[in-house]
Amino acid sequence: MVVIFDAELWIWDARRSDTWTFVSLPAEASEEIRDRAGGSRRGFGSLRVRVTVGGSTWKTSIFPDSAHGTYALPIKRAVRAAEALDVGDVATVNVELVDL
């Protein structure tokens, strides 16, 4: 399954000493992913994905975000730097589930 969408980068700062930057997958795609994943999840309910943003491609995991009812995708610092992205910017994201 491949999902392509535009999303705004946001910060999760629950630990105050460290921040993480994410995008949220669309609600409809998140629902379809939950249906397809069934019980095949890893730690914290994560699912393995291959992601492309601009010219950057990497493997990571998406995580259920109960506050929004979607999956959250971390956008690592190296990708943000390479693609000149910052919190509040909108990126086109290509997410491919790899273990389903």
DSSP file (Angstrom, degrees, kcal/mol; ACC not computed):
  #  RESIDUE AA STRUCTURE BP1 BP2  ACC     N-H-->O    O-->H-N    N-H-->O    O-->H-N    TCO  KAPPA ALPHA  PHI   PSI    X-CA   Y-CA   Z-CA
    1    1 A M              0   0    0      0, 0.0    96,-2.2     0, 0.0     2,-0.4   0.000 360.0 360.0 360.0 133.3    0.0    0.0    0.0
    2    2 A V  E     -A   96   0A   0     94,-0.2     2,-0.4     2,-0.0    94,-0.2  -0.977 360.0-169.1-123.2 134.3    1.3    3.4   -1.0
    3    3 A V  E     -A   95   0A   0     92,-2.9    92,-3.1    -2,-0.4     2,-0.5  -0.990   0.5-171.2-123.8 126.9   -0.1    6.7    0.3
    4    4 A I  E     +A   94   0A   0     -2,-0.4     2,-0.3    90,-0.2    90,-0.2  -0.979  24.3 143.8-118.5 128.9    0.9   10.1   -1.2
    5    5 A F  E     -A   93   0A   0     88,-2.3    88,-3.6    -2,-0.5     2,-0.4  -0.976  46.7-115.4-156.7 163.0   -0.3   13.2    0.6
    6    6 A D  E     +A   92   0A   0     -2,-0.3     2,-0.3    86,-0.2    86,-0.2  -0.908  41.0 169.0-104.1 135.8    0.6   16.8    1.5
    7    7 A A  E     -A   91   0A   0     84,-2.3    84,-2.7    -2,-0.4     2,-0.4  -0.997  33.9-115.8-149.5 151.0    1.0   17.5    5.2
    8    8 A E  E     -A   90   0A   0     -2,-0.3    16,-0.4    82,-0.2     2,-0.3  -0.691  33.6-119.7 -86.1 135.6    2.3   20.2    7.6
    9    9 A L        +     0   0    0     80,-2.7    79,-2.3    -2,-0.4     2,-0.3  -0.561  38.3 178.8 -74.0 136.6    5.3   19.4    9.8
   10   10 A W  E     -D   22   0B   0     12,-2.8    12,-3.1    -2,-0.3     2,-0.4  -0.923  24.0-116.3-137.6 162.1    4.6   19.7   13.5
   11   11 A I  E     -D   21   0B   0     -2,-0.3     2,-0.6    10,-0.2    10,-0.2  -0.831  10.4-160.0-105.4 136.2    6.5   19.2   16.8
   12   12 A W  E     +D   20   0B   0      8,-2.9     8,-2.0    -2,-0.4     3,-0.2  -0.972  19.2 168.7-106.7 118.7    5.8   16.6   19.5
   13   13 A D    >   +     0   0    0     -2,-0.6     3,-1.4     6,-0.2     6,-0.1  -0.209  22.7 136.1-128.0  43.9    7.5   17.9   22.6
   14   14 A A  T 3  S+     0   0    0      1,-0.3    -1,-0.1     2,-0.1     5,-0.1   0.735  77.2  50.0 -64.5 -22.4    6.2   15.6   25.3
   15   15 A R  T 3  S-     0   0    0      3,-0.6     2,-5.5    -3,-0.2    -1,-0.3   0.392  86.0-154.6 -99.2   3.8    9.6   15.3   26.8
   16   16 A R  S <  S+     0   0    0     -3,-1.4    -1,-0.1     1,-0.3    -2,-0.1   0.052  88.0  65.2  50.0 -36.4   10.5   19.0   26.9
   17   17 A S  S    S+     0   0    0     -2,-5.5     2,-0.3     1,-0.2    -1,-0.3   0.636 111.2  31.0 -86.0 -12.2   14.2   18.2   26.8
   18   18 A D        -     0   0    0     -5,-0.0    -3,-0.6     2,-0.0     2,-0.4  -0.997  69.8-157.1-143.7 142.8   13.9   16.7   23.3
   19   19 A T        -     0   0    0     -2,-0.3     2,-0.4    -4,-0.1    -6,-0.2  -0.927   1.6-159.6-123.3 151.0   11.6   17.4   20.4
   20   20 A W  E     -D   12   0B   0     -8,-2.0    -8,-2.9    -2,-0.4     2,-0.5  -0.969  12.4-139.6-126.4 142.2   10.5   15.3   17.4
   21   21 A T  E     +D   11   0B   0     -2,-0.4    54,-3.1    54,-0.3     2,-0.3  -0.889  30.4 167.1-107.5 132.7    9.1   16.6   14.1
   22   22 A F  E     -DE  10  74B   0    -12,-3.1   -12,-2.8    -2,-0.5     2,-0.3  -0.835  29.2-145.8-133.3 166.3    6.2   14.7   12.5
   23   23 A V  E     - E   0  73B   0     50,-1.7    50,-3.0    -2,-0.3     2,-0.5  -0.948  26.9-126.8-124.4 153.6    3.6   14.8    9.8
   24   24 A S  E     - E   0  72B   0    -16,-0.4    48,-0.2    -2,-0.3   -16,-0.1  -0.858  18.2-128.6-100.6 132.9    0.2   13.2   10.3
   25   25 A L        -     0   0    0     46,-2.9    46,-0.2    -2,-0.5     5,-0.0  -0.442  43.0 -86.3 -70.2 153.1   -1.1   10.8    7.7
   26   26 A P     >  -     0   0    0      0, 0.0     4,-2.6     0, 0.0    45,-0.2  -0.268  35.0-119.9 -60.4 148.5   -4.6   11.6    6.4
   27   27 A A  H  > S+     0   0    0      1,-0.2     4,-2.2     2,-0.2     5,-0.2   0.893 111.7  50.4 -57.9 -44.4   -7.5   10.2    8.5
   28   28 A E  H  > S+     0   0    0      1,-0.2     4,-1.9     2,-0.2    -1,-0.2   0.914 112.9  45.7 -63.7 -43.5   -8.9    8.1    5.6
   29   29 A A  H  > S+     0   0    0      1,-0.2     4,-2.5     2,-0.2    -1,-0.2   0.887 110.9  54.2 -66.2 -38.7   -5.5    6.5    4.8
   30   30 A S  H  X S+     0   0    0     -4,-2.6     4,-2.5     1,-0.2    -2,-0.2   0.899 107.8  50.0 -62.3 -40.4   -4.9    5.9    8.5
   31   31 A E  H  X S+     0   0    0     -4,-2.2     4,-2.2     2,-0.2    -1,-0.2   0.917 111.2  48.2 -64.2 -43.2   -8.2    4.0    8.8
   32   32 A E  H  X S+     0   0    0     -4,-1.9     4,-2.5     2,-0.2    -2,-0.2   0.899 111.0  51.2 -64.4 -40.1   -7.3    1.9    5.8
   33   33 A I  H  X S+     0   0    0     -4,-2.5     4,-2.8     2,-0.2     5,-0.2   0.925 108.9  50.8 -62.5 -44.9   -3.8    1.2    7.2
   34   34 A R  H  X S+     0   0    0     -4,-2.5     4,-1.7     1,-0.2    -2,-0.2   0.915 111.4  49.0 -58.0 -43.4   -5.4    0.1   10.6
   35   35 A D  H  < S+     0   0    0     -4,-2.2    -2,-0.2     1,-0.2    -1,-0.2   0.918 115.4  42.8 -63.1 -44.4   -7.8   -2.2    8.7
   36   36 A R  H  < S+     0   0    0     -4,-2.5    -2,-0.2     1,-0.2    -1,-0.2   0.862 112.2  53.6 -70.9 -35.5   -5.0   -3.8    6.7
   37   37 A A  H >< S+     0   0    0     -4,-2.8     3,-2.8     1,-0.2    -1,-0.2   0.840  74.0 165.8 -70.8 -33.1   -2.5   -4.1    9.6
   38   38 A G  T 3< S-     0   0    0     -4,-1.7    -1,-0.2     1,-0.3    -2,-0.1  -0.343  75.8 -20.3  53.1-120.2   -4.9   -6.0   11.8
   39   39 A G  T 3  S+     0   0    0     -3,-0.1     2,-1.9    -2,-0.1    -1,-0.3   0.374 107.1 108.7 -99.3   3.9   -2.7   -7.3   14.6
   40   40 A S    <   +     0   0    0     -3,-2.8     2,-0.3    -4,-0.1    -1,-0.1  -0.494  48.8 130.0 -86.3  74.8    0.6   -7.1   12.8
   41   41 A R        -     0   0    0     -2,-1.9     6,-0.2     6,-0.1     2,-0.1  -0.880  43.2-147.4-124.5 157.2    2.1   -4.2   14.8
   42   42 A R    >   -     0   0    0      4,-2.5     3,-1.9    -2,-0.3     4,-0.3  -0.203  57.3 -26.1-103.6-162.1    5.4   -3.7   16.5
   43   43 A G  G >  S+     0   0    0      1,-0.3     3,-1.7     2,-0.2    -1,-0.3  -0.168 132.8   7.7 -52.5 139.3    6.3   -1.7   19.7
   44   44 A F  G 3  S-     0   0    0      1,-0.3    -1,-0.3    -3,-0.1    -2,-0.0   0.646 130.0 -70.0  61.5  18.0    4.0    1.2   20.4
   45   45 A G  G <  S+     0   0    0     -3,-1.9    -1,-0.3     1,-0.2    -2,-0.2   0.671  89.6 162.7  77.5  17.0    1.7    0.0   17.6
   46   46 A S    <   -     0   0    0     -3,-1.7    -4,-2.5    -4,-0.3     2,-0.4  -0.251  27.1-155.9 -73.6 157.4    4.2    1.0   15.0
   47   47 A L  E     -B   62   0A   0     15,-1.8    15,-2.5    -6,-0.2     2,-0.2  -0.994  22.5-115.1-131.6 139.3    4.3   -0.2   11.4
   48   48 A R  E     +B   61   0A   0     -2,-0.4    50,-1.9    13,-0.2    51,-0.7  -0.525  41.5 172.5 -77.2 138.4    7.4   -0.2    9.1
   49   49 A V  E     -BC  60  97A   0     11,-2.6    11,-2.2    48,-0.2     2,-0.5  -0.949  33.7-133.9-141.2 159.7    7.4    2.1    6.1
   50   50 A R  E     -BC  59  96A   0     46,-2.5    46,-2.6    -2,-0.3     2,-0.4  -0.980  34.0-164.4-111.5 130.5    9.5    3.4    3.3
   51   51 A V  E     -BC  58  95A   0      7,-3.2     7,-2.1    -2,-0.5     2,-0.4  -0.905  15.8-168.4-123.2 142.5    9.2    7.2    2.9
   52   52 A T  E     +BC  57  94A   0     42,-2.2    42,-2.3    -2,-0.4     2,-0.4  -0.995   9.0 171.8-129.3 128.5   10.1    9.7    0.2
   53   53 A V  E >   -BC  56  93A   0      3,-2.5     3,-2.3    -2,-0.4     2,-0.2  -0.974  70.0 -46.3-130.4 116.6   10.0   13.4    0.7
   54   54 A G  T 3  S-     0   0    0     38,-0.6    29,-0.1    -2,-0.4    37,-0.0  -0.434 125.5 -19.8  59.5-124.6   11.5   15.4   -2.2
   55   55 A G  T 3  S+     0   0    0     -2,-0.2     2,-0.5    27,-0.1    -1,-0.3   0.314 118.7  97.4 -95.2   7.2   14.8   13.7   -3.1
   56   56 A S  E <   +B   53   0A   0     -3,-2.3    -3,-2.5    23,-0.1     2,-0.4  -0.846  46.3 178.4-104.3 130.8   15.1   11.9    0.2
   57   57 A T  E     +B   52   0A   0     -2,-0.5     2,-0.3    -5,-0.2    -5,-0.2  -0.995  12.7 151.0-129.3 135.9   14.1    8.3    0.8
   58   58 A W  E     -B   51   0A   0     -7,-2.1    -7,-3.2    -2,-0.4     2,-0.4  -0.971  40.0-112.0-155.0 165.6   14.5    6.3    4.1
   59   59 A K  E     +B   50   0A   0     -2,-0.3     2,-0.2    -9,-0.2    -9,-0.2  -0.869  50.1 130.0-104.2 139.8   12.9    3.5    6.2
   60   60 A T  E     -B   49   0A   0    -11,-2.2   -11,-2.6    -2,-0.4     2,-0.3  -0.765  48.2 -92.4-158.4-158.6   11.3    4.3    9.5
   61   61 A S  E     -B   48   0A   0    -13,-0.3     2,-0.3    -2,-0.2   -13,-0.2  -0.959  19.2-137.6-132.6 152.8    8.0    3.5   11.3
   62   62 A I  E     -B   47   0A   0    -15,-2.5   -15,-1.8    -2,-0.3    11,-0.2  -0.832  21.5-152.4-104.4 152.4    4.7    5.2   11.6
   63   63 A F  E     -F   72   0B   0      9,-2.4     9,-3.3    -2,-0.3     2,-0.2  -0.958  21.5-106.5-128.3 140.5    3.0    5.4   15.0
   64   64 A P  E     -F   71   0B   0      0, 0.0     2,-0.7     0, 0.0     7,-0.3  -0.463  26.9-156.4 -65.3 134.7   -0.7    5.6   16.0
   65   65 A D  E >>> -F   70   0B   0      5,-3.6     4,-2.0    -2,-0.2     5,-1.3  -0.876   9.3-174.3-113.5  94.9   -1.6    9.1   17.3
   66   66 A S  T 345S+     0   0    0     -2,-0.7    -1,-0.1     1,-0.3     5,-0.1   0.768  79.8  64.6 -64.4 -26.2   -4.6    8.6   19.5
   67   67 A A  T 345S+     0   0    0      1,-0.2    -1,-0.3    -3,-0.1    -2,-0.0   0.835 119.7  22.5 -65.3 -31.7   -5.0   12.4   19.9
   68   68 A H  T <45S-     0   0    0     -3,-1.1    -2,-0.2     2,-0.2    -1,-0.2   0.516 101.0-123.4-112.7  -9.5   -5.7   12.8   16.2
   69   69 A G  T  <5S+     0   0    0     -4,-2.0     2,-0.2     1,-0.3    -3,-0.2   0.754  79.8  94.3  71.6  23.8   -6.9    9.4   15.3
   70   70 A T  E   <S- F   0  65B   0     -5,-1.3    -5,-3.6   -40,-0.1     2,-0.4  -0.668  81.5 -91.8-129.3-176.0   -4.2    9.1   12.6
   71   71 A Y  E     - F   0  64B   0     -7,-0.3   -46,-2.9    -2,-0.2     2,-0.4  -0.836  34.3-142.8 -98.9 145.4   -0.7    7.7   12.2
   72   72 A A  E     -EF  24  63B   0     -9,-3.3    -9,-2.4    -2,-0.4   -48,-0.2  -0.906   8.4-157.9-109.7 136.8    2.2   10.0   12.8
   73   73 A L  E     -E   23   0B   0    -50,-3.0   -50,-1.7    -2,-0.4     2,-0.2  -0.961  15.0-133.8-116.1 119.2    5.4    9.9   10.7
   74   74 A P  E     -E   22   0B   0      0, 0.0     2,-0.7     0, 0.0   -52,-0.3  -0.528  11.1-154.3 -72.2 136.6    8.7   11.2   12.1
   75   75 A I        -     0   0    0    -54,-3.1   -54,-0.3    -2,-0.2     5,-0.1  -0.928  22.0-136.0-110.9 106.9   10.6   13.4    9.7
   76   76 A K    >>  -     0   0    0     -2,-0.7     4,-2.3     1,-0.1     3,-0.6  -0.189  16.2-112.4 -70.6 157.1   14.3   13.2   10.8
   77   77 A R  H 3> S+     0   0    0      1,-0.3     4,-2.6     2,-0.2     5,-0.2   0.852 114.2  56.4 -54.9 -42.9   16.5   16.1   11.0
   78   78 A A  H 3> S+     0   0    0      1,-0.2     4,-2.4     2,-0.2    -1,-0.3   0.878 109.7  46.5 -60.9 -37.9   18.8   15.1    8.1
   79   79 A V  H <> S+     0   0    0     -3,-0.6     4,-2.4     2,-0.2    -1,-0.2   0.923 110.8  51.5 -69.8 -44.5   15.7   15.0    5.8
   80   80 A R  H  <>S+     0   0    0     -4,-2.3     5,-2.8     1,-0.2     4,-0.4   0.908 113.8  45.3 -58.8 -41.1   14.4   18.3    7.0
   81   81 A A  H ><5S+     0   0    0     -4,-2.6     3,-1.0     3,-0.2    -2,-0.2   0.937 113.7  48.2 -67.4 -46.6   17.9   19.8    6.3
   82   82 A A  H 3<5S+     0   0    0     -4,-2.4    -2,-0.2     1,-0.2    -1,-0.2   0.833 119.7  38.6 -63.9 -32.6   18.3   18.2    2.9
   83   83 A E  T 3<5S-     0   0    0     -4,-2.4    -1,-0.2    -5,-0.1    -2,-0.2   0.325 108.4-121.0-102.1   6.5   14.8   19.3    1.8
   84   84 A A  T < 5 +     0   0    0     -3,-1.0     2,-0.3    -4,-0.4    -3,-0.2   0.918  59.6 153.3  53.7  49.5   14.9   22.7    3.5
   85   85 A L      < +     0   0    0     -5,-2.8     2,-0.3    -6,-0.2    -1,-0.2  -0.846  19.8 175.9-111.0 146.0   11.8   21.9    5.6
   86   86 A D    >   -     0   0    0     -2,-0.3     3,-2.4   -77,-0.0   -77,-0.3  -0.910  46.6 -66.2-139.0 167.0   10.9   23.4    9.0
   87   87 A V  T 3  S+     0   0    0     -2,-0.3   -77,-0.2     1,-0.3     3,-0.1  -0.298 123.3  27.9 -54.6 134.1    8.0   23.1   11.4
   88   88 A G  T 3  S+     0   0    0    -79,-2.3    -1,-0.3     1,-0.4     2,-0.1   0.120  93.7 119.0  95.6 -19.8    4.9   24.6    9.8
   89   89 A D    <   -     0   0    0     -3,-2.4   -80,-2.7   -81,-0.1     2,-0.5  -0.410  63.0-127.2 -73.0 155.8    6.1   23.9    6.2
   90   90 A V  E     -A    8   0A   0    -82,-0.2     2,-0.3    -3,-0.1   -82,-0.2  -0.915  27.8-172.0-106.5 130.7    4.0   21.6    4.0
   91   91 A A  E     -A    7   0A   0    -84,-2.7   -84,-2.3    -2,-0.5     2,-0.6  -0.902  26.8-123.9-120.5 148.3    5.7   18.6    2.4
   92   92 A T  E     -A    6   0A   0     -2,-0.3   -38,-0.6   -86,-0.2     2,-0.4  -0.842  37.6-165.1 -88.0 124.7    4.5   16.1   -0.2
   93   93 A V  E     -AC   5  53A   0    -88,-3.6   -88,-2.3    -2,-0.6     2,-0.5  -0.929  18.2-162.8-121.5 133.8    5.0   12.7    1.4
   94   94 A N  E     -AC   4  52A   0    -42,-2.3   -42,-2.2    -2,-0.4     2,-0.5  -0.974  15.3-175.0-114.6 117.1    5.1    9.2   -0.2
   95   95 A V  E     -AC   3  51A   0    -92,-3.1   -92,-2.9    -2,-0.5     2,-0.5  -0.958   5.6-173.5-118.2 126.8    4.6    6.4    2.4
   96   96 A E  E     -AC   2  50A   0    -46,-2.6   -46,-2.5    -2,-0.5     2,-0.3  -0.979  22.8-133.2-120.5 122.8    4.8    2.7    1.5
   97   97 A L  E     - C   0  49A   0    -96,-2.2   -48,-0.2    -2,-0.5     3,-0.1  -0.581  22.1-172.7 -70.4 132.4    4.0    0.0    4.0
   98   98 A V  S    S+     0   0    0    -50,-1.9   -49,-0.1    -2,-0.3    -1,-0.1   0.677  71.4  45.7-105.4 -19.4    6.8   -2.5    3.8
   99   99 A D              0   0    0    -51,-0.7    -1,-0.1     1,-0.1   -50,-0.1   0.218 360.0 360.0-112.6  17.1    5.6   -5.4    6.1
  100  100 A L              0   0    0    -52,-0.1    -1,-0.1   -99,-0.1    -2,-0.1   0.418 360.0 360.0-110.3 360.0    2.0   -6.0    5.0
